[in-house]
Amino acid sequence: MDPHSPLMLAPPPPERTTIPCTDPATGEFLGEVPVMDRAEVEARLVRARAAQAAWRETSFAQRRRVVRRILDHVLEHSDELCRMIARDSGKTLENAAVELWPVCEAMRWNLGQAEAALRPQRVSSGLLKHKRARIEYHPLGVIGVICPWNFPLQNVLAPAIPAIMAGNAALVKVSEWTSWSAARIQRIFDEALRAEGHSADLVQLITGYAPTGAALVAAGVDKIVFTGSMANGKRVLAASAETLTPVILELGGKDPMIVCDDADLQQAVHNALVGTLTSAGQLCMAAERIYVFDAVHDEFVAMIARIAGQLRQGAPLGEARVDVGAMTMPGQVDIVERLVDDAVARGARAIVGGKRGAGGNFFQPTVLIDVDHDMAIMRDETFGPVLAIMRVRDEAE
């Protein structure tokens, strides 16, 4: 039930050729980006293949120089990039910074370890004692990536960097909900590649709605990386099966957090808050359901409620400091509201929050107690700022 798929919405009217971009926290109009049709996607694939034909012959030293430039760019422009992320997605500047450090660490790992990881390996030839065997790693070609909207920068760099380090090109379809940042992110790749004498067609960001993503899947790329819902993951898998294109799917889930009776409650409370309210709950590792042992339940809930009740919510780039920003997609606010209302109607209690916030795409930081598995909020992915806490007796329960 993960809603962060760029393919989840009905196709726009055929005449729409641009995506209007707005700040989800304020509603401010940011501009428009083009909707790329099937012909444009296929043309970009042709250019990517041409760029990759030369790139696959590069040495790891040449690839490292490009990635080093990308890393340096991200670090040198970190404040600007955080503001871009906050503007496009609605998350706080602190949560925007959470996007930067994992991709920087990933780039550092690739700089130091990718060559060794991709070096040919001698392996056993099994029963064929008269043979020698080894594994060799060769570039696949062009990697097609379909990104969700929750981490606009990280979701592009995280798959693109290992792709190019392994000698591939990448076509990256960004979400229509965070397309405003696409041109700025494209510049990061363009500058690094051109500075080292390589074609900027090696990494291309693609903008559009669901048909654009479908066109990328069907275009003939050599591998698909998709992050999104179970339903859309099945569609991507079915479409890729027609051409036997391999896929990597990161789909929805319902991550549990378990607080035992011997837990350090101070640490558990803060981990629960971070795990649920980072990026307003719009992350794949969010603590979607929290099971707390009976012996520590009341104390845990009291500590959670005291802190959550003091959190400030609002536009992340406004004058006031805020702890929780906006949600990126209006429809996701509707989903969270429906799940919370259903839980309350079935006997849960919202001891903090529980309602939409004022202004933009806000849902209040919410603490729900007295929840059980009859409620949809304990079964369906929430992807919002809700701590759903269920009392349990012990390990067995």
GUVOVO-97549 format. One record per residue (C-alpha): residue number from 0; x, z, y; residue in three letters. Coordinates in Angstrom, 1 decimal. Layout:
(r NUM (X Z Y) 'Ala')
...
This chain:
(r 0 (0.0 0.0 0.0) 'Met')
(r 1 (3.1 -0.3 2.3) 'Asp')
(r 2 (1.7 -1.9 5.5) 'Pro')
(r 3 (5.0 -3.0 6.9) 'His')
(r 4 (4.8 -6.5 5.6) 'Ser')
(r 5 (5.1 -9.4 8.0) 'Pro')
(r 6 (2.7 -11.3 5.7) 'Leu')
(r 7 (-0.2 -8.8 5.6) 'Met')
(r 8 (-2.3 -10.3 8.5) 'Leu')
(r 9 (-4.6 -13.3 8.3) 'Ala')
(r 10 (-3.0 -16.5 9.7) 'Pro')
(r 11 (-3.5 -16.9 13.5) 'Pro')
(r 12 (-5.6 -19.7 14.9) 'Pro')
(r 13 (-3.9 -23.1 14.2) 'Pro')
(r 14 (-3.4 -23.8 17.9) 'Glu')
(r 15 (-1.3 -20.7 18.5) 'Arg')
(r 16 (2.3 -21.8 19.0) 'Thr')
(r 17 (3.7 -18.6 20.5) 'Thr')
(r 18 (3.7 -14.9 19.7) 'Ile')
(r 19 (2.8 -12.6 22.6) 'Pro')
(r 20 (5.1 -9.6 22.6) 'Cys')
(r 21 (4.1 -6.2 24.0) 'Thr')
(r 22 (5.6 -2.8 24.2) 'Asp')
(r 23 (3.5 -0.7 21.7) 'Pro')
(r 24 (3.9 2.5 23.7) 'Ala')
(r 25 (2.8 1.1 27.1) 'Thr')
(r 26 (1.1 -2.2 26.3) 'Gly')
(r 27 (3.4 -3.9 28.8) 'Glu')
(r 28 (3.7 -7.6 28.2) 'Phe')
(r 29 (7.3 -8.5 27.3) 'Leu')
(r 30 (7.1 -12.2 26.8) 'Gly')
(r 31 (6.5 -14.8 24.2) 'Glu')
(r 32 (8.5 -16.2 21.3) 'Val')
(r 33 (7.8 -19.5 19.4) 'Pro')
(r 34 (5.9 -19.8 16.2) 'Val')
(r 35 (8.1 -21.8 13.9) 'Met')
(r 36 (6.2 -24.1 11.5) 'Asp')
(r 37 (7.1 -25.4 8.1) 'Arg')
(r 38 (9.0 -28.4 9.5) 'Ala')
(r 39 (11.1 -26.1 11.7) 'Glu')
(r 40 (11.9 -23.8 8.8) 'Val')
(r 41 (13.0 -26.7 6.6) 'Glu')
(r 42 (15.1 -28.1 9.4) 'Ala')
(r 43 (16.8 -24.8 9.9) 'Arg')
(r 44 (17.5 -24.6 6.1) 'Leu')
(r 45 (19.2 -28.0 6.3) 'Val')
(r 46 (21.5 -26.7 9.1) 'Arg')
(r 47 (22.1 -23.4 7.3) 'Ala')
(r 48 (23.2 -25.3 4.2) 'Arg')
(r 49 (25.6 -27.4 6.2) 'Ala')
(r 50 (27.1 -24.3 7.8) 'Ala')
(r 51 (27.3 -22.5 4.4) 'Gln')
(r 52 (29.2 -25.4 2.8) 'Ala')
(r 53 (32.1 -24.8 5.2) 'Ala')
(r 54 (31.7 -21.0 5.2) 'Trp')
(r 55 (31.9 -20.6 1.4) 'Arg')
(r 56 (35.5 -21.9 1.6) 'Glu')
(r 57 (36.6 -19.2 4.1) 'Thr')
(r 58 (38.8 -16.4 3.1) 'Ser')
(r 59 (37.8 -12.8 3.1) 'Phe')
(r 60 (40.1 -12.2 6.0) 'Ala')
(r 61 (38.1 -14.8 8.0) 'Gln')
(r 62 (34.8 -13.3 7.0) 'Arg')
(r 63 (36.1 -9.8 8.0) 'Arg')
(r 64 (37.0 -11.0 11.4) 'Arg')
(r 65 (33.4 -12.2 12.0) 'Val')
(r 66 (31.9 -8.9 10.7) 'Val')
(r 67 (34.4 -6.9 12.8) 'Arg')
(r 68 (33.2 -8.7 15.9) 'Arg')
(r 69 (29.6 -7.9 14.9) 'Ile')
(r 70 (30.5 -4.2 14.4) 'Leu')
(r 71 (32.3 -4.1 17.7) 'Asp')
(r 72 (29.4 -5.7 19.5) 'His')
(r 73 (26.9 -3.2 18.1) 'Val')
(r 74 (29.1 -0.2 19.1) 'Leu')
(r 75 (29.9 -1.6 22.5) 'Glu')
(r 76 (26.3 -2.3 23.3) 'His')
(r 77 (24.7 0.6 21.5) 'Ser')
(r 78 (22.8 2.0 24.5) 'Asp')
(r 79 (21.4 -1.4 25.3) 'Glu')
(r 80 (20.4 -2.0 21.7) 'Leu')
(r 81 (18.7 1.4 21.4) 'Cys')
(r 82 (16.6 0.6 24.4) 'Arg')
(r 83 (15.7 -2.8 23.0) 'Met')
(r 84 (14.6 -1.2 19.7) 'Ile')
(r 85 (12.6 1.4 21.5) 'Ala')
(r 86 (10.9 -1.2 23.7) 'Arg')
(r 87 (10.1 -3.5 20.8) 'Asp')
(r 88 (9.0 -0.9 18.2) 'Ser')
(r 89 (7.9 2.1 20.2) 'Gly')
(r 90 (10.3 4.6 18.5) 'Lys')
(r 91 (12.3 7.1 20.5) 'Thr')
(r 92 (15.9 6.4 21.6) 'Leu')
(r 93 (17.1 9.0 19.1) 'Glu')
(r 94 (15.3 7.3 16.3) 'Asn')
(r 95 (16.6 3.9 17.5) 'Ala')
(r 96 (20.1 5.3 17.1) 'Ala')
(r 97 (19.2 6.0 13.5) 'Val')
(r 98 (19.1 2.3 13.0) 'Glu')
(r 99 (22.7 1.8 14.3) 'Leu')
(r 100 (24.8 4.2 12.2) 'Trp')
(r 101 (23.7 3.0 8.7) 'Pro')
(r 102 (24.4 -0.6 9.6) 'Val')
(r 103 (27.7 0.3 11.2) 'Cys')
(r 104 (28.7 2.2 8.1) 'Glu')
(r 105 (27.6 -0.7 5.9) 'Ala')
(r 106 (29.7 -3.0 7.9) 'Met')
(r 107 (32.7 -0.7 7.6) 'Arg')
(r 108 (32.2 -0.6 3.8) 'Trp')
(r 109 (32.0 -4.4 3.6) 'Asn')
(r 110 (35.2 -4.7 5.7) 'Leu')
(r 111 (37.0 -2.3 3.4) 'Gly')
(r 112 (35.5 -2.9 0.0) 'Gln')
(r 113 (33.7 -6.3 -0.3) 'Ala')
(r 114 (36.7 -8.3 -1.3) 'Glu')
(r 115 (37.6 -5.9 -4.1) 'Ala')
(r 116 (33.9 -5.7 -5.2) 'Ala')
(r 117 (33.7 -9.5 -5.5) 'Leu')
(r 118 (37.1 -10.0 -7.2) 'Arg')
(r 119 (36.9 -11.6 -10.7) 'Pro')
(r 120 (36.7 -9.0 -13.4) 'Gln')
(r 121 (38.1 -9.2 -17.0) 'Arg')
(r 122 (35.5 -8.2 -19.5) 'Val')
(r 123 (35.3 -8.0 -23.3) 'Ser')
(r 124 (34.6 -11.2 -25.2) 'Ser')
(r 125 (32.8 -9.2 -27.8) 'Gly')
(r 126 (32.9 -10.7 -31.3) 'Leu')
(r 127 (34.7 -13.8 -30.0) 'Leu')
(r 128 (38.2 -12.3 -30.3) 'Lys')
(r 129 (39.9 -15.7 -29.9) 'His')
(r 130 (38.3 -16.0 -26.4) 'Lys')
(r 131 (39.0 -14.5 -23.0) 'Arg')
(r 132 (36.1 -13.6 -20.8) 'Ala')
(r 133 (35.7 -12.7 -17.1) 'Arg')
(r 134 (33.0 -12.4 -14.5) 'Ile')
(r 135 (33.4 -14.5 -11.3) 'Glu')
(r 136 (31.3 -14.1 -8.2) 'Tyr')
(r 137 (30.4 -17.3 -6.3) 'His')
(r 138 (28.3 -17.6 -3.2) 'Pro')
(r 139 (24.6 -18.4 -3.9) 'Leu')
(r 140 (24.0 -20.6 -0.9) 'Gly')
(r 141 (21.3 -19.7 1.6) 'Val')
(r 142 (19.6 -16.3 1.5) 'Ile')
(r 143 (16.0 -16.0 2.8) 'Gly')
(r 144 (15.0 -12.7 4.2) 'Val')
(r 145 (11.5 -11.5 5.2) 'Ile')
(r 146 (11.8 -8.4 7.4) 'Cys')
(r 147 (9.2 -5.6 8.1) 'Pro')
(r 148 (8.7 -4.3 11.6) 'Trp')
(r 149 (9.7 -0.7 11.3) 'Asn')
(r 150 (13.5 -1.1 11.9) 'Phe')
(r 151 (14.0 -4.3 14.0) 'Pro')
(r 152 (17.8 -4.3 14.1) 'Leu')
(r 153 (18.7 -2.6 10.8) 'Gln')
(r 154 (16.3 -4.8 8.8) 'Asn')
(r 155 (18.1 -7.9 10.0) 'Val')
(r 156 (21.7 -6.7 9.8) 'Leu')
(r 157 (21.4 -4.8 6.5) 'Ala')
(r 158 (20.8 -7.9 4.3) 'Pro')
(r 159 (22.6 -10.5 6.5) 'Ala')
(r 160 (26.0 -8.7 6.5) 'Ile')
(r 161 (26.5 -8.6 2.7) 'Pro')
(r 162 (25.1 -12.1 2.5) 'Ala')
(r 163 (27.8 -13.6 4.8) 'Ile')
(r 164 (30.5 -11.4 3.4) 'Met')
(r 165 (29.7 -12.9 0.0) 'Ala')
(r 166 (30.0 -16.5 1.4) 'Gly')
(r 167 (26.3 -17.2 2.0) 'Asn')
(r 168 (24.2 -18.2 4.9) 'Ala')
(r 169 (21.0 -16.3 5.9) 'Ala')
(r 170 (17.6 -17.3 7.3) 'Leu')
(r 171 (15.9 -14.2 8.5) 'Val')
(r 172 (12.2 -14.2 9.3) 'Lys')
(r 173 (11.4 -11.2 11.5) 'Val')
(r 174 (8.1 -9.6 11.9) 'Ser')
(r 175 (5.7 -10.9 14.4) 'Glu')
(r 176 (5.3 -7.3 15.7) 'Trp')
(r 177 (9.0 -7.0 16.6) 'Thr')
(r 178 (9.9 -10.6 17.5) 'Ser')
(r 179 (10.8 -9.9 21.1) 'Trp')
(r 180 (14.2 -8.5 20.0) 'Ser')
(r 181 (15.0 -11.6 17.8) 'Ala')
(r 182 (16.8 -13.6 20.5) 'Ala')
(r 183 (19.0 -10.6 21.4) 'Arg')
(r 184 (19.9 -10.0 17.8) 'Ile')
(r 185 (20.6 -13.7 17.3) 'Gln')
(r 186 (23.1 -13.5 20.1) 'Arg')
(r 187 (25.1 -10.9 18.1) 'Ile')
(r 188 (25.7 -13.3 15.3) 'Phe')
(r 189 (26.1 -16.4 17.5) 'Asp')
(r 190 (28.9 -14.8 19.6) 'Glu')
(r 191 (30.8 -13.5 16.6) 'Ala')
(r 192 (30.6 -16.7 14.6) 'Leu')
(r 193 (31.5 -19.0 17.5) 'Arg')
(r 194 (34.4 -16.8 18.7) 'Ala')
(r 195 (36.0 -17.3 15.2) 'Glu')
(r 196 (35.3 -21.0 15.2) 'Gly')
(r 197 (32.3 -21.1 12.8) 'His')
(r 198 (28.9 -22.6 13.1) 'Ser')
(r 199 (26.2 -20.4 14.5) 'Ala')
(r 200 (23.8 -22.0 12.1) 'Asp')
(r 201 (25.1 -19.7 9.4) 'Leu')
(r 202 (22.7 -16.9 10.4) 'Val')
(r 203 (19.4 -17.9 12.0) 'Gln')
(r 204 (16.4 -15.7 12.9) 'Leu')
(r 205 (13.0 -17.2 12.4) 'Ile')
(r 206 (9.9 -16.2 14.3) 'Thr')
(r 207 (6.2 -16.7 13.3) 'Gly')
(r 208 (3.2 -15.4 11.5) 'Tyr')
(r 209 (2.4 -15.3 7.8) 'Ala')
(r 210 (2.6 -19.1 7.3) 'Pro')
(r 211 (6.1 -19.1 8.6) 'Thr')
(r 212 (7.1 -16.5 6.0) 'Gly')
(r 213 (5.4 -18.4 3.3) 'Ala')
(r 214 (7.2 -21.6 4.4) 'Ala')
(r 215 (10.5 -19.8 4.1) 'Leu')
(r 216 (9.7 -18.7 0.5) 'Val')
(r 217 (8.8 -22.2 -0.4) 'Ala')
(r 218 (11.5 -24.0 1.5) 'Ala')
(r 219 (14.1 -23.9 -1.3) 'Gly')
(r 220 (16.4 -21.0 -0.4) 'Val')
(r 221 (18.6 -19.7 -3.1) 'Asp')
(r 222 (17.4 -16.1 -3.0) 'Lys')
(r 223 (14.6 -14.1 -1.3) 'Ile')
(r 224 (14.9 -10.6 0.0) 'Val')
(r 225 (11.5 -9.2 0.9) 'Phe')
(r 226 (10.3 -5.8 2.2) 'Thr')
(r 227 (6.6 -5.1 2.3) 'Gly')
(r 228 (3.5 -4.2 0.4) 'Ser')
(r 229 (2.8 -4.4 -3.3) 'Met')
(r 230 (0.2 -7.1 -2.7) 'Ala')
(r 231 (2.5 -9.3 -0.7) 'Asn')
(r 232 (5.4 -8.6 -3.0) 'Gly')
(r 233 (3.3 -10.1 -5.8) 'Lys')
(r 234 (2.6 -13.2 -3.6) 'Arg')
(r 235 (6.3 -13.6 -2.9) 'Val')
(r 236 (7.1 -13.2 -6.5) 'Leu')
(r 237 (4.5 -15.7 -7.6) 'Ala')
(r 238 (5.6 -18.3 -5.0) 'Ala')
(r 239 (9.3 -17.8 -5.9) 'Ser')
(r 240 (8.5 -18.2 -9.6) 'Ala')
(r 241 (7.4 -21.8 -9.0) 'Glu')
(r 242 (11.0 -22.7 -8.1) 'Thr')
(r 243 (12.7 -20.0 -10.2) 'Leu')
(r 244 (14.2 -18.5 -7.0) 'Thr')
(r 245 (15.5 -14.9 -7.6) 'Pro')
(r 246 (14.1 -12.2 -5.5) 'Val')
(r 247 (14.9 -8.7 -4.3) 'Ile')
(r 248 (11.7 -6.7 -3.5) 'Leu')
(r 249 (11.4 -3.4 -1.7) 'Glu')
(r 250 (7.8 -2.5 -2.0) 'Leu')
(r 251 (5.5 0.3 -1.0) 'Gly')
(r 252 (5.6 3.9 -2.4) 'Gly')
(r 253 (4.4 7.4 -2.0) 'Lys')
(r 254 (7.5 9.6 -1.8) 'Asp')
(r 255 (7.1 13.2 -2.8) 'Pro')
(r 256 (8.9 16.2 -1.4) 'Met')
(r 257 (8.9 19.4 -3.5) 'Ile')
(r 258 (9.6 22.8 -2.0) 'Val')
(r 259 (10.3 25.4 -4.7) 'Cys')
(r 260 (9.9 29.1 -4.3) 'Asp')
(r 261 (13.7 29.6 -4.0) 'Asp')
(r 262 (14.2 27.0 -1.3) 'Ala')
(r 263 (15.9 27.6 2.0) 'Asp')
(r 264 (12.7 27.4 4.0) 'Leu')
(r 265 (14.5 26.8 7.3) 'Gln')
(r 266 (16.2 23.7 5.9) 'Gln')
(r 267 (13.1 22.6 3.9) 'Ala')
(r 268 (11.0 22.7 7.1) 'Val')
(r 269 (13.3 20.7 9.2) 'His')
(r 270 (13.9 18.2 6.4) 'Asn')
(r 271 (10.2 17.8 6.0) 'Ala')
(r 272 (9.8 17.1 9.7) 'Leu')
(r 273 (12.6 14.7 9.9) 'Val')
(r 274 (11.5 13.0 6.7) 'Gly')
(r 275 (7.9 12.5 8.0) 'Thr')
(r 276 (8.2 12.1 11.7) 'Leu')
(r 277 (11.3 9.9 12.2) 'Thr')
(r 278 (10.1 6.6 13.6) 'Ser')
(r 279 (6.6 8.1 13.7) 'Ala')
(r 280 (6.6 8.1 9.9) 'Gly')
(r 281 (7.2 4.4 9.7) 'Gln')
(r 282 (10.1 4.4 7.2) 'Leu')
(r 283 (10.3 3.7 3.5) 'Cys')
(r 284 (11.9 7.1 2.8) 'Met')
(r 285 (9.2 9.1 4.6) 'Ala')
(r 286 (8.0 12.3 2.8) 'Ala')
(r 287 (4.5 11.0 2.1) 'Glu')
(r 288 (3.3 14.0 0.2) 'Arg')
(r 289 (4.7 17.6 0.2) 'Ile')
(r 290 (4.2 19.9 -2.7) 'Tyr')
(r 291 (4.9 23.5 -1.8) 'Val')
(r 292 (5.1 26.4 -4.4) 'Phe')
(r 293 (2.4 29.0 -3.9) 'Asp')
(r 294 (4.9 31.8 -3.3) 'Ala')
(r 295 (6.3 30.2 -0.1) 'Val')
(r 296 (3.3 28.0 0.9) 'His')
(r 297 (1.9 30.1 3.7) 'Asp')
(r 298 (5.3 30.8 5.3) 'Glu')
(r 299 (6.3 27.1 5.0) 'Phe')
(r 300 (3.1 25.9 6.6) 'Val')
(r 301 (3.3 28.5 9.4) 'Ala')
(r 302 (6.9 27.3 10.3) 'Met')
(r 303 (5.9 23.6 10.1) 'Ile')
(r 304 (2.8 24.2 12.3) 'Ala')
(r 305 (4.8 26.1 14.9) 'Arg')
(r 306 (7.4 23.4 15.4) 'Ile')
(r 307 (5.0 20.4 15.0) 'Ala')
(r 308 (2.6 21.9 17.5) 'Gly')
(r 309 (5.3 21.9 20.2) 'Gln')
(r 310 (6.5 18.3 19.7) 'Leu')
(r 311 (6.1 16.0 22.7) 'Arg')
(r 312 (4.7 12.5 22.2) 'Gln')
(r 313 (4.8 9.6 24.6) 'Gly')
(r 314 (6.5 6.4 25.7) 'Ala')
(r 315 (10.1 6.6 24.7) 'Pro')
(r 316 (11.4 4.9 27.8) 'Leu')
(r 317 (9.3 6.9 30.3) 'Gly')
(r 318 (10.6 9.6 32.6) 'Glu')
(r 319 (9.7 12.5 30.3) 'Ala')
(r 320 (11.7 13.3 27.1) 'Arg')
(r 321 (9.6 12.8 24.0) 'Val')
(r 322 (10.1 13.8 20.3) 'Asp')
(r 323 (7.8 11.3 18.7) 'Val')
(r 324 (7.2 7.8 19.9) 'Gly')
(r 325 (4.5 5.2 19.3) 'Ala')
(r 326 (3.6 3.3 16.2) 'Met')
(r 327 (4.5 -0.3 16.2) 'Thr')
(r 328 (1.4 -2.0 14.9) 'Met')
(r 329 (-2.1 -1.3 16.1) 'Pro')
(r 330 (-3.6 -1.9 12.7) 'Gly')
(r 331 (-1.3 0.8 11.2) 'Gln')
(r 332 (-2.8 3.4 13.6) 'Val')
(r 333 (-6.2 2.4 12.1) 'Asp')
(r 334 (-4.9 3.0 8.6) 'Ile')
(r 335 (-3.5 6.4 9.4) 'Val')
(r 336 (-6.7 7.4 11.2) 'Glu')
(r 337 (-8.8 6.3 8.2) 'Arg')
(r 338 (-6.7 8.3 5.7) 'Leu')
(r 339 (-6.7 11.4 7.8) 'Val')
(r 340 (-10.4 11.2 8.5) 'Asp')
(r 341 (-11.1 10.7 4.7) 'Asp')
(r 342 (-9.0 13.8 3.9) 'Ala')
(r 343 (-10.7 16.0 6.4) 'Val')
(r 344 (-14.1 14.8 5.2) 'Ala')
(r 345 (-13.1 15.8 1.7) 'Arg')
(r 346 (-12.0 19.4 2.7) 'Gly')
(r 347 (-8.5 19.1 4.1) 'Ala')
(r 348 (-7.7 20.8 7.4) 'Arg')
(r 349 (-5.7 19.3 10.2) 'Ala')
(r 350 (-4.0 22.4 11.7) 'Ile')
(r 351 (-1.9 20.3 14.0) 'Val')
(r 352 (-2.9 16.9 15.5) 'Gly')
(r 353 (-5.2 14.7 13.4) 'Gly')
(r 354 (-6.3 12.3 16.1) 'Lys')
(r 355 (-5.1 9.2 17.9) 'Arg')
(r 356 (-3.0 9.8 21.0) 'Gly')
(r 357 (-3.8 8.5 24.4) 'Ala')
(r 358 (-2.6 5.2 25.8) 'Gly')
(r 359 (-0.7 2.9 23.4) 'Gly')
(r 360 (-0.3 2.8 19.6) 'Asn')
(r 361 (-0.1 6.6 19.2) 'Phe')
(r 362 (-1.2 8.9 16.4) 'Phe')
(r 363 (-0.6 12.6 16.9) 'Gln')
(r 364 (2.0 14.4 14.8) 'Pro')
(r 365 (-0.3 15.8 12.2) 'Thr')
(r 366 (-0.1 18.6 9.6) 'Val')
(r 367 (-2.7 18.5 6.9) 'Leu')
(r 368 (-3.2 21.4 4.4) 'Ile')
(r 369 (-5.6 22.0 1.6) 'Asp')
(r 370 (-5.1 18.4 0.4) 'Val')
(r 371 (-5.5 17.3 -3.2) 'Asp')
(r 372 (-5.2 14.1 -5.3) 'His')
(r 373 (-8.9 13.2 -4.8) 'Asp')
(r 374 (-8.0 12.3 -1.2) 'Met')
(r 375 (-6.7 8.8 -0.5) 'Ala')
(r 376 (-3.9 10.2 1.7) 'Ile')
(r 377 (-2.2 11.6 -1.4) 'Met')
(r 378 (-2.4 8.3 -3.2) 'Arg')
(r 379 (-2.1 5.5 -0.6) 'Asp')
(r 380 (1.0 5.0 1.5) 'Glu')
(r 381 (0.3 6.5 5.0) 'Thr')
(r 382 (3.3 5.1 6.9) 'Phe')
(r 383 (2.5 7.4 9.8) 'Gly')
(r 384 (3.4 10.8 11.3) 'Pro')
(r 385 (1.4 12.9 8.9) 'Val')
(r 386 (2.6 15.9 6.8) 'Leu')
(r 387 (0.2 16.2 3.9) 'Ala')
(r 388 (0.9 19.5 2.3) 'Ile')
(r 389 (-0.4 20.5 -1.1) 'Met')
(r 390 (-0.2 24.0 -2.6) 'Arg')
(r 391 (1.0 24.1 -6.2) 'Val')
(r 392 (1.7 27.1 -8.6) 'Arg')
(r 393 (5.0 26.2 -10.1) 'Asp')
(r 394 (7.2 23.5 -11.7) 'Glu')
(r 395 (4.7 22.9 -14.5) 'Ala')
(r 396 (1.9 22.1 -12.1) 'Glu')
